[in-house]
Amino acid sequence: MQRLGFIHDMMDVKVLILFVAARSNYPMTAQEVYEVCYQDECLSYFDVCTALPQMVESGHMQKNDDERYEITEKGRADGKLTEDSIAFTVKQRAENAVSRFNRQLRRSSFVKSQVIPRESGDFSVVMALDDEMGNLMTLELVAPNQRQAIRLGKIFEKKAEVLYNLTMSELLDNTDESED
């Protein structure tokens, strides 16, 4: 029986990994490589976990101390030569998946929250929104328990820009100013 899809053997897996890794702005865990590469039902997590160590050994990928993989110059060069063999639809879906991955990681570097226990038994949630130039806003709220503190941090991470814009528009609203 003929296998459908792009992935037919380990070489196809490696070509797809090189394609994705060349477009990623950040090192990726094996799980992230799998999630971004999973554009074809013939790819399995075990294929990725088999291919990555082989690619490190061949010098196409390198593994960092924090268990993340990134492409080497050899991998970039060989990837450029082989990426034409990737099916067009798989290539398009993989490029979109890498773009989403890059956006998510870039955003997460600008939005942070930290839960800090206080002596009184409640919890302080320090939330920060940064941009390329530096800190835009730091907000600290007190939550009565750890569960609510964690929830506040998670919601802030989803809605940081909205909260910043609301705060700025409310503080800069001219209708509240008294005229001299």
Phi and psi restraints in degrees (value plus and minus 20) as a CYANA .aco file:
   2 GLN   PHI    -100.7   -60.7
   2 GLN   PSI     114.8   154.8
   3 ARG   PHI    -101.3   -61.3
   3 ARG   PSI     113.2   153.2
   4 LEU   PHI    -108.7   -68.7
   4 LEU   PSI     140.8   180.8
   5 GLY   PHI      78.2   118.2
   5 GLY   PSI     158.8   198.8
   6 PHE   PHI    -100.8   -60.8
   6 PHE   PSI     -59.5   -19.5
   7 ILE   PHI     -99.6   -59.6
   7 ILE   PSI      94.1   134.1
   8 HIS   PHI    -138.0   -98.0
   8 HIS   PSI     -47.4    -7.4
   9 ASP   PHI    -171.5  -131.5
   9 ASP   PSI    -199.5  -159.5
  10 MET   PHI     -84.0   -44.0
  10 MET   PSI     -50.2   -10.2
  11 MET   PHI     -83.8   -43.8
  11 MET   PSI     -58.8   -18.8
  12 ASP   PHI     -83.6   -43.6
  12 ASP   PSI     -58.6   -18.6
  13 VAL   PHI     -81.8   -41.8
  13 VAL   PSI     -66.7   -26.7
  14 LYS   PHI     -85.9   -45.9
  14 LYS   PSI     -59.2   -19.2
  15 VAL   PHI     -82.9   -42.9
  15 VAL   PSI     -63.5   -23.5
  16 LEU   PHI     -85.2   -45.2
  16 LEU   PSI     -60.8   -20.8
  17 ILE   PHI     -82.0   -42.0
  17 ILE   PSI     -63.8   -23.8
  18 LEU   PHI     -82.7   -42.7
  18 LEU   PSI     -60.8   -20.8
  19 PHE   PHI     -79.6   -39.6
  19 PHE   PSI     -67.4   -27.4
  20 VAL   PHI     -88.8   -48.8
  20 VAL   PSI     -66.2   -26.2
  21 ALA   PHI     -83.6   -43.6
  21 ALA   PSI     -53.3   -13.3
  22 ALA   PHI     -87.5   -47.5
  22 ALA   PSI     -45.4    -5.4
  23 ARG   PHI    -118.7   -78.7
  23 ARG   PSI     -28.0    12.0
  24 SER   PHI    -101.4   -61.4
  24 SER   PSI     115.0   155.0
  25 ASN   PHI    -106.3   -66.3
  25 ASN   PSI     -25.4    14.6
  26 TYR   PHI    -156.8  -116.8
  26 TYR   PSI     129.3   169.3
  27 PRO   PHI     -82.3   -42.3
  27 PRO   PSI     130.9   170.9
  28 MET   PHI    -146.3  -106.3
  28 MET   PSI     127.9   167.9
  29 THR   PHI     -94.4   -54.4
  29 THR   PSI     147.1   187.1
  30 ALA   PHI     -79.3   -39.3
  30 ALA   PSI     -58.8   -18.8
  31 GLN   PHI     -83.3   -43.3
  31 GLN   PSI     -63.5   -23.5
  32 GLU   PHI     -86.3   -46.3
  32 GLU   PSI     -59.1   -19.1
  33 VAL   PHI     -79.6   -39.6
  33 VAL   PSI     -66.1   -26.1
  34 TYR   PHI     -80.5   -40.5
  34 TYR   PSI     -67.4   -27.4
  35 GLU   PHI     -82.4   -42.4
  35 GLU   PSI     -59.5   -19.5
  36 VAL   PHI     -94.6   -54.6
  36 VAL   PSI     -55.7   -15.7
  37 CYS   PHI    -100.0   -60.0
  37 CYS   PSI     -37.2     2.8
  38 TYR   PHI     -92.1   -52.1
  38 TYR   PSI      59.9    99.9
  39 GLN   PHI    -139.6   -99.6
  39 GLN   PSI     -12.9    27.1
  40 ASP   PHI    -167.6  -127.6
  40 ASP   PSI     107.8   147.8
  41 GLU   PHI     -83.0   -43.0
  41 GLU   PSI     -33.0     7.0
  42 CYS   PHI    -102.9   -62.9
  42 CYS   PSI     -27.7    12.3
  43 LEU   PHI    -109.2   -69.2
  43 LEU   PSI     114.2   154.2
  44 SER   PHI    -139.4   -99.4
  44 SER   PSI     141.2   181.2
  45 TYR   PHI     -80.1   -40.1
  45 TYR   PSI     -55.7   -15.7
  46 PHE   PHI     -88.2   -48.2
  46 PHE   PSI     -51.8   -11.8
  47 ASP   PHI     -81.1   -41.1
  47 ASP   PSI     -66.3   -26.3
  48 VAL   PHI     -84.5   -44.5
  48 VAL   PSI     -63.2   -23.2
  49 CYS   PHI     -88.1   -48.1
  49 CYS   PSI     -43.0    -3.0
  50 THR   PHI    -102.4   -62.4
  50 THR   PSI     -61.8   -21.8
  51 ALA   PHI     -89.8   -49.8
  51 ALA   PSI     -61.3   -21.3
  52 LEU   PHI     -78.8   -38.8
  52 LEU   PSI     -69.6   -29.6
  53 PRO   PHI     -82.3   -42.3
  53 PRO   PSI     -55.1   -15.1
  54 GLN   PHI     -85.1   -45.1
  54 GLN   PSI     -57.4   -17.4
  55 MET   PHI     -92.5   -52.5
  55 MET   PSI     -51.4   -11.4
  56 VAL   PHI     -86.7   -46.7
  56 VAL   PSI     -64.2   -24.2
  57 GLU   PHI     -83.1   -43.1
  57 GLU   PSI     -55.9   -15.9
  58 SER   PHI    -101.9   -61.9
  58 SER   PSI     -28.8    11.2
  59 GLY   PHI      68.1   108.1
  59 GLY   PSI      -9.6    30.4
  60 HIS   PHI    -104.4   -64.4
  60 HIS   PSI     -47.5    -7.5
  61 MET   PHI    -151.2  -111.2
  61 MET   PSI     138.9   178.9
  62 GLN   PHI    -149.9  -109.9
  62 GLN   PSI     127.8   167.8
  63 LYS   PHI    -127.1   -87.1
  63 LYS   PSI     106.5   146.5
  64 ASN   PHI    -102.7   -62.7
  64 ASN   PSI     152.0   192.0
  65 ASP   PHI     -82.1   -42.1
  65 ASP   PSI     -47.5    -7.5
  66 ASP   PHI    -113.3   -73.3
  66 ASP   PSI       4.7    44.7
  67 GLU   PHI      44.6    84.6
  67 GLU   PSI      10.7    50.7
  68 ARG   PHI    -133.0   -93.0
  68 ARG   PSI     127.5   167.5
  69 TYR   PHI    -128.1   -88.1
  69 TYR   PSI     123.6   163.6
  70 GLU   PHI    -163.6  -123.6
  70 GLU   PSI     135.0   175.0
  71 ILE   PHI     -96.8   -56.8
  71 ILE   PSI     127.7   167.7
  72 THR   PHI    -117.6   -77.6
  72 THR   PSI     153.9   193.9
  73 GLU   PHI     -83.5   -43.5
  73 GLU   PSI     -59.0   -19.0
  74 LYS   PHI     -80.5   -40.5
  74 LYS   PSI     -62.0   -22.0
  75 GLY   PHI     -83.7   -43.7
  75 GLY   PSI     -60.7   -20.7
  76 ARG   PHI     -82.1   -42.1
  76 ARG   PSI     -66.6   -26.6
  77 ALA   PHI     -83.1   -43.1
  77 ALA   PSI     -67.6   -27.6
  78 ASP   PHI     -88.8   -48.8
  78 ASP   PSI     -53.9   -13.9
  79 GLY   PHI     -84.1   -44.1
  79 GLY   PSI     -59.4   -19.4
  80 LYS   PHI     -82.9   -42.9
  80 LYS   PSI     -56.0   -16.0
  81 LEU   PHI     -91.5   -51.5
  81 LEU   PSI     -48.4    -8.4
  82 THR   PHI    -126.3   -86.3
  82 THR   PSI     -30.2     9.8
  83 GLU   PHI     -86.6   -46.6
  83 GLU   PSI     -39.5     0.5
  84 ASP   PHI     -86.4   -46.4
  84 ASP   PSI     -37.2     2.8
  85 SER   PHI    -100.7   -60.7
  85 SER   PSI     -28.3    11.7
  86 ILE   PHI     -99.3   -59.3
  86 ILE   PSI     113.7   153.7
  87 ALA   PHI     -77.4   -37.4
  87 ALA   PSI     121.6   161.6
  88 PHE   PHI     -76.0   -36.0
  88 PHE   PSI     -66.2   -26.2
  89 THR   PHI     -86.0   -46.0
  89 THR   PSI     -58.8   -18.8
  90 VAL   PHI     -85.0   -45.0
  90 VAL   PSI     -61.8   -21.8
  91 LYS   PHI     -81.4   -41.4
  91 LYS   PSI     -64.9   -24.9
  92 GLN   PHI     -83.6   -43.6
  92 GLN   PSI     -66.2   -26.2
  93 ARG   PHI     -84.8   -44.8
  93 ARG   PSI     -58.7   -18.7
  94 ALA   PHI     -85.7   -45.7
  94 ALA   PSI     -61.5   -21.5
  95 GLU   PHI     -82.0   -42.0
  95 GLU   PSI     -61.6   -21.6
  96 ASN   PHI     -84.3   -44.3
  96 ASN   PSI     -60.9   -20.9
  97 ALA   PHI     -85.0   -45.0
  97 ALA   PSI     -60.3   -20.3
  98 VAL   PHI     -86.1   -46.1
  98 VAL   PSI     -59.7   -19.7
  99 SER   PHI     -81.7   -41.7
  99 SER   PSI     -63.8   -23.8
 100 ARG   PHI     -82.0   -42.0
 100 ARG   PSI     -63.7   -23.7
 101 PHE   PHI     -79.6   -39.6
 101 PHE   PSI     -67.1   -27.1
 102 ASN   PHI     -81.9   -41.9
 102 ASN   PSI     -63.4   -23.4
 103 ARG   PHI     -82.8   -42.8
 103 ARG   PSI     -64.1   -24.1
 104 GLN   PHI     -82.6   -42.6
 104 GLN   PSI     -65.4   -25.4
 105 LEU   PHI     -89.0   -49.0
 105 LEU   PSI     -57.8   -17.8
 106 ARG   PHI     -83.3   -43.3
 106 ARG   PSI     -65.5   -25.5
 107 ARG   PHI     -83.5   -43.5
 107 ARG   PSI     -61.7   -21.7
 108 SER   PHI     -85.9   -45.9
 108 SER   PSI     -41.7    -1.7
 109 SER   PHI     -96.3   -56.3
 109 SER   PSI     -36.6     3.4
 110 PHE   PHI    -120.4   -80.4
 110 PHE   PSI     -38.2     1.8
 111 VAL   PHI    -139.5   -99.5
 111 VAL   PSI     100.5   140.5
 112 LYS   PHI    -157.8  -117.8
 112 LYS   PSI     129.6   169.6
 113 SER   PHI    -161.2  -121.2
 113 SER   PSI     130.2   170.2
 114 GLN   PHI    -161.7  -121.7
 114 GLN   PSI     112.6   152.6
 115 VAL   PHI    -120.7   -80.7
 115 VAL   PSI     107.0   147.0
 116 ILE   PHI    -145.1  -105.1
 116 ILE   PSI     100.8   140.8
 117 PRO   PHI     -87.9   -47.9
 117 PRO   PSI     123.2   163.2
 118 ARG   PHI    -131.3   -91.3
 118 ARG   PSI     139.7   179.7
 119 GLU   PHI     -81.1   -41.1
 119 GLU   PSI     -48.9    -8.9
 120 SER   PHI     -96.2   -56.2
 120 SER   PSI     -24.2    15.8
 121 GLY   PHI      78.7   118.7
 121 GLY   PSI     -32.9     7.1
 122 ASP   PHI    -112.7   -72.7
 122 ASP   PSI    -192.9  -152.9
 123 PHE   PHI    -151.4  -111.4
 123 PHE   PSI     119.5   159.5
 124 SER   PHI    -119.1   -79.1
 124 SER   PSI     114.4   154.4
 125 VAL   PHI    -134.4   -94.4
 125 VAL   PSI      94.3   134.3
 126 VAL   PHI    -121.5   -81.5
 126 VAL   PSI     100.0   140.0
 127 MET   PHI    -141.3  -101.3
 127 MET   PSI     116.1   156.1
 128 ALA   PHI    -154.6  -114.6
 128 ALA   PSI     123.8   163.8
 129 LEU   PHI    -144.3  -104.3
 129 LEU   PSI     103.4   143.4
 130 ASP   PHI    -138.6   -98.6
 130 ASP   PSI     147.7   187.7
 131 ASP   PHI    -155.4  -115.4
 131 ASP   PSI    -188.1  -148.1
 132 GLU   PHI     -82.1   -42.1
 132 GLU   PSI     -46.1    -6.1
 133 MET   PHI    -109.2   -69.2
 133 MET   PSI     -40.8    -0.8
 134 GLY   PHI     127.6   167.6
 134 GLY   PSI    -178.4  -138.4
 135 ASN   PHI     -96.4   -56.4
 135 ASN   PSI     110.9   150.9
 136 LEU   PHI    -115.8   -75.8
 136 LEU   PSI     -58.3   -18.3
 137 MET   PHI    -178.3  -138.3
 137 MET   PSI     118.6   158.6
 138 THR   PHI    -148.7  -108.7
 138 THR   PSI     110.1   150.1
 139 LEU   PHI    -149.6  -109.6
 139 LEU   PSI     113.8   153.8
 140 GLU   PHI    -141.9  -101.9
 140 GLU   PSI     104.2   144.2
 141 LEU   PHI    -142.5  -102.5
 141 LEU   PSI     133.9   173.9
 142 VAL   PHI    -126.6   -86.6
 142 VAL   PSI     112.5   152.5
 143 ALA   PHI    -137.0   -97.0
 143 ALA   PSI     124.5   164.5
 144 PRO   PHI     -90.5   -50.5
 144 PRO   PSI     -43.9    -3.9
 145 ASN   PHI    -164.1  -124.1
 145 ASN   PSI     147.4   187.4
 146 GLN   PHI     -85.8   -45.8
 146 GLN   PSI     -57.0   -17.0
 147 ARG   PHI     -79.4   -39.4
 147 ARG   PSI     -66.8   -26.8
 148 GLN   PHI     -88.1   -48.1
 148 GLN   PSI     -55.4   -15.4
 149 ALA   PHI     -83.6   -43.6
 149 ALA   PSI     -65.0   -25.0
 150 ILE   PHI     -83.3   -43.3
 150 ILE   PSI     -60.9   -20.9
 151 ARG   PHI     -83.4   -43.4
 151 ARG   PSI     -62.9   -22.9
 152 LEU   PHI     -78.3   -38.3
 152 LEU   PSI     -65.4   -25.4
 153 GLY   PHI     -81.4   -41.4
 153 GLY   PSI     -63.5   -23.5
 154 LYS   PHI     -86.4   -46.4
 154 LYS   PSI     -61.3   -21.3
 155 ILE   PHI     -86.8   -46.8
 155 ILE   PSI     -60.1   -20.1
 156 PHE   PHI     -80.1   -40.1
 156 PHE   PSI     -62.5   -22.5
 157 GLU   PHI     -82.0   -42.0
 157 GLU   PSI     -48.9    -8.9
 158 LYS   PHI    -102.0   -62.0
 158 LYS   PSI     -53.3   -13.3
 159 LYS   PHI    -140.8  -100.8
 159 LYS   PSI       5.0    45.0
 160 ALA   PHI     -79.3   -39.3
 160 ALA   PSI     -64.2   -24.2
 161 GLU   PHI     -86.7   -46.7
 161 GLU   PSI     -58.6   -18.6
 162 VAL   PHI     -83.0   -43.0
 162 VAL   PSI     -65.8   -25.8
 163 LEU   PHI     -82.8   -42.8
 163 LEU   PSI     -61.8   -21.8
 164 TYR   PHI     -81.7   -41.7
 164 TYR   PSI     -67.7   -27.7
 165 ASN   PHI     -83.8   -43.8
 165 ASN   PSI     -61.0   -21.0
 166 LEU   PHI     -82.9   -42.9
 166 LEU   PSI     -63.4   -23.4
 167 THR   PHI     -83.1   -43.1
 167 THR   PSI     -66.8   -26.8
 168 MET   PHI     -82.9   -42.9
 168 MET   PSI     -65.2   -25.2
 169 SER   PHI     -87.5   -47.5
 169 SER   PSI     -57.0   -17.0
 170 GLU   PHI     -87.6   -47.6
 170 GLU   PSI     -62.4   -22.4
 171 LEU   PHI     -93.2   -53.2
 171 LEU   PSI     -49.6    -9.6
 172 LEU   PHI    -118.6   -78.6
 172 LEU   PSI     -12.8    27.2
 173 ASP   PHI     -85.7   -45.7
 173 ASP   PSI     102.3   142.3
 174 ASN   PHI     -95.3   -55.3
 174 ASN   PSI     -36.9     3.1
 175 THR   PHI     -89.1   -49.1
 175 THR   PSI     -40.9    -0.9
 176 ASP   PHI    -107.8   -67.8
 176 ASP   PSI     -31.5     8.5
 177 GLU   PHI     -96.6   -56.6
 177 GLU   PSI     118.4   158.4
 178 SER   PHI    -108.4   -68.4
 178 SER   PSI     121.7   161.7
 179 GLU   PHI    -104.3   -64.3
 179 GLU   PSI     123.1   163.1
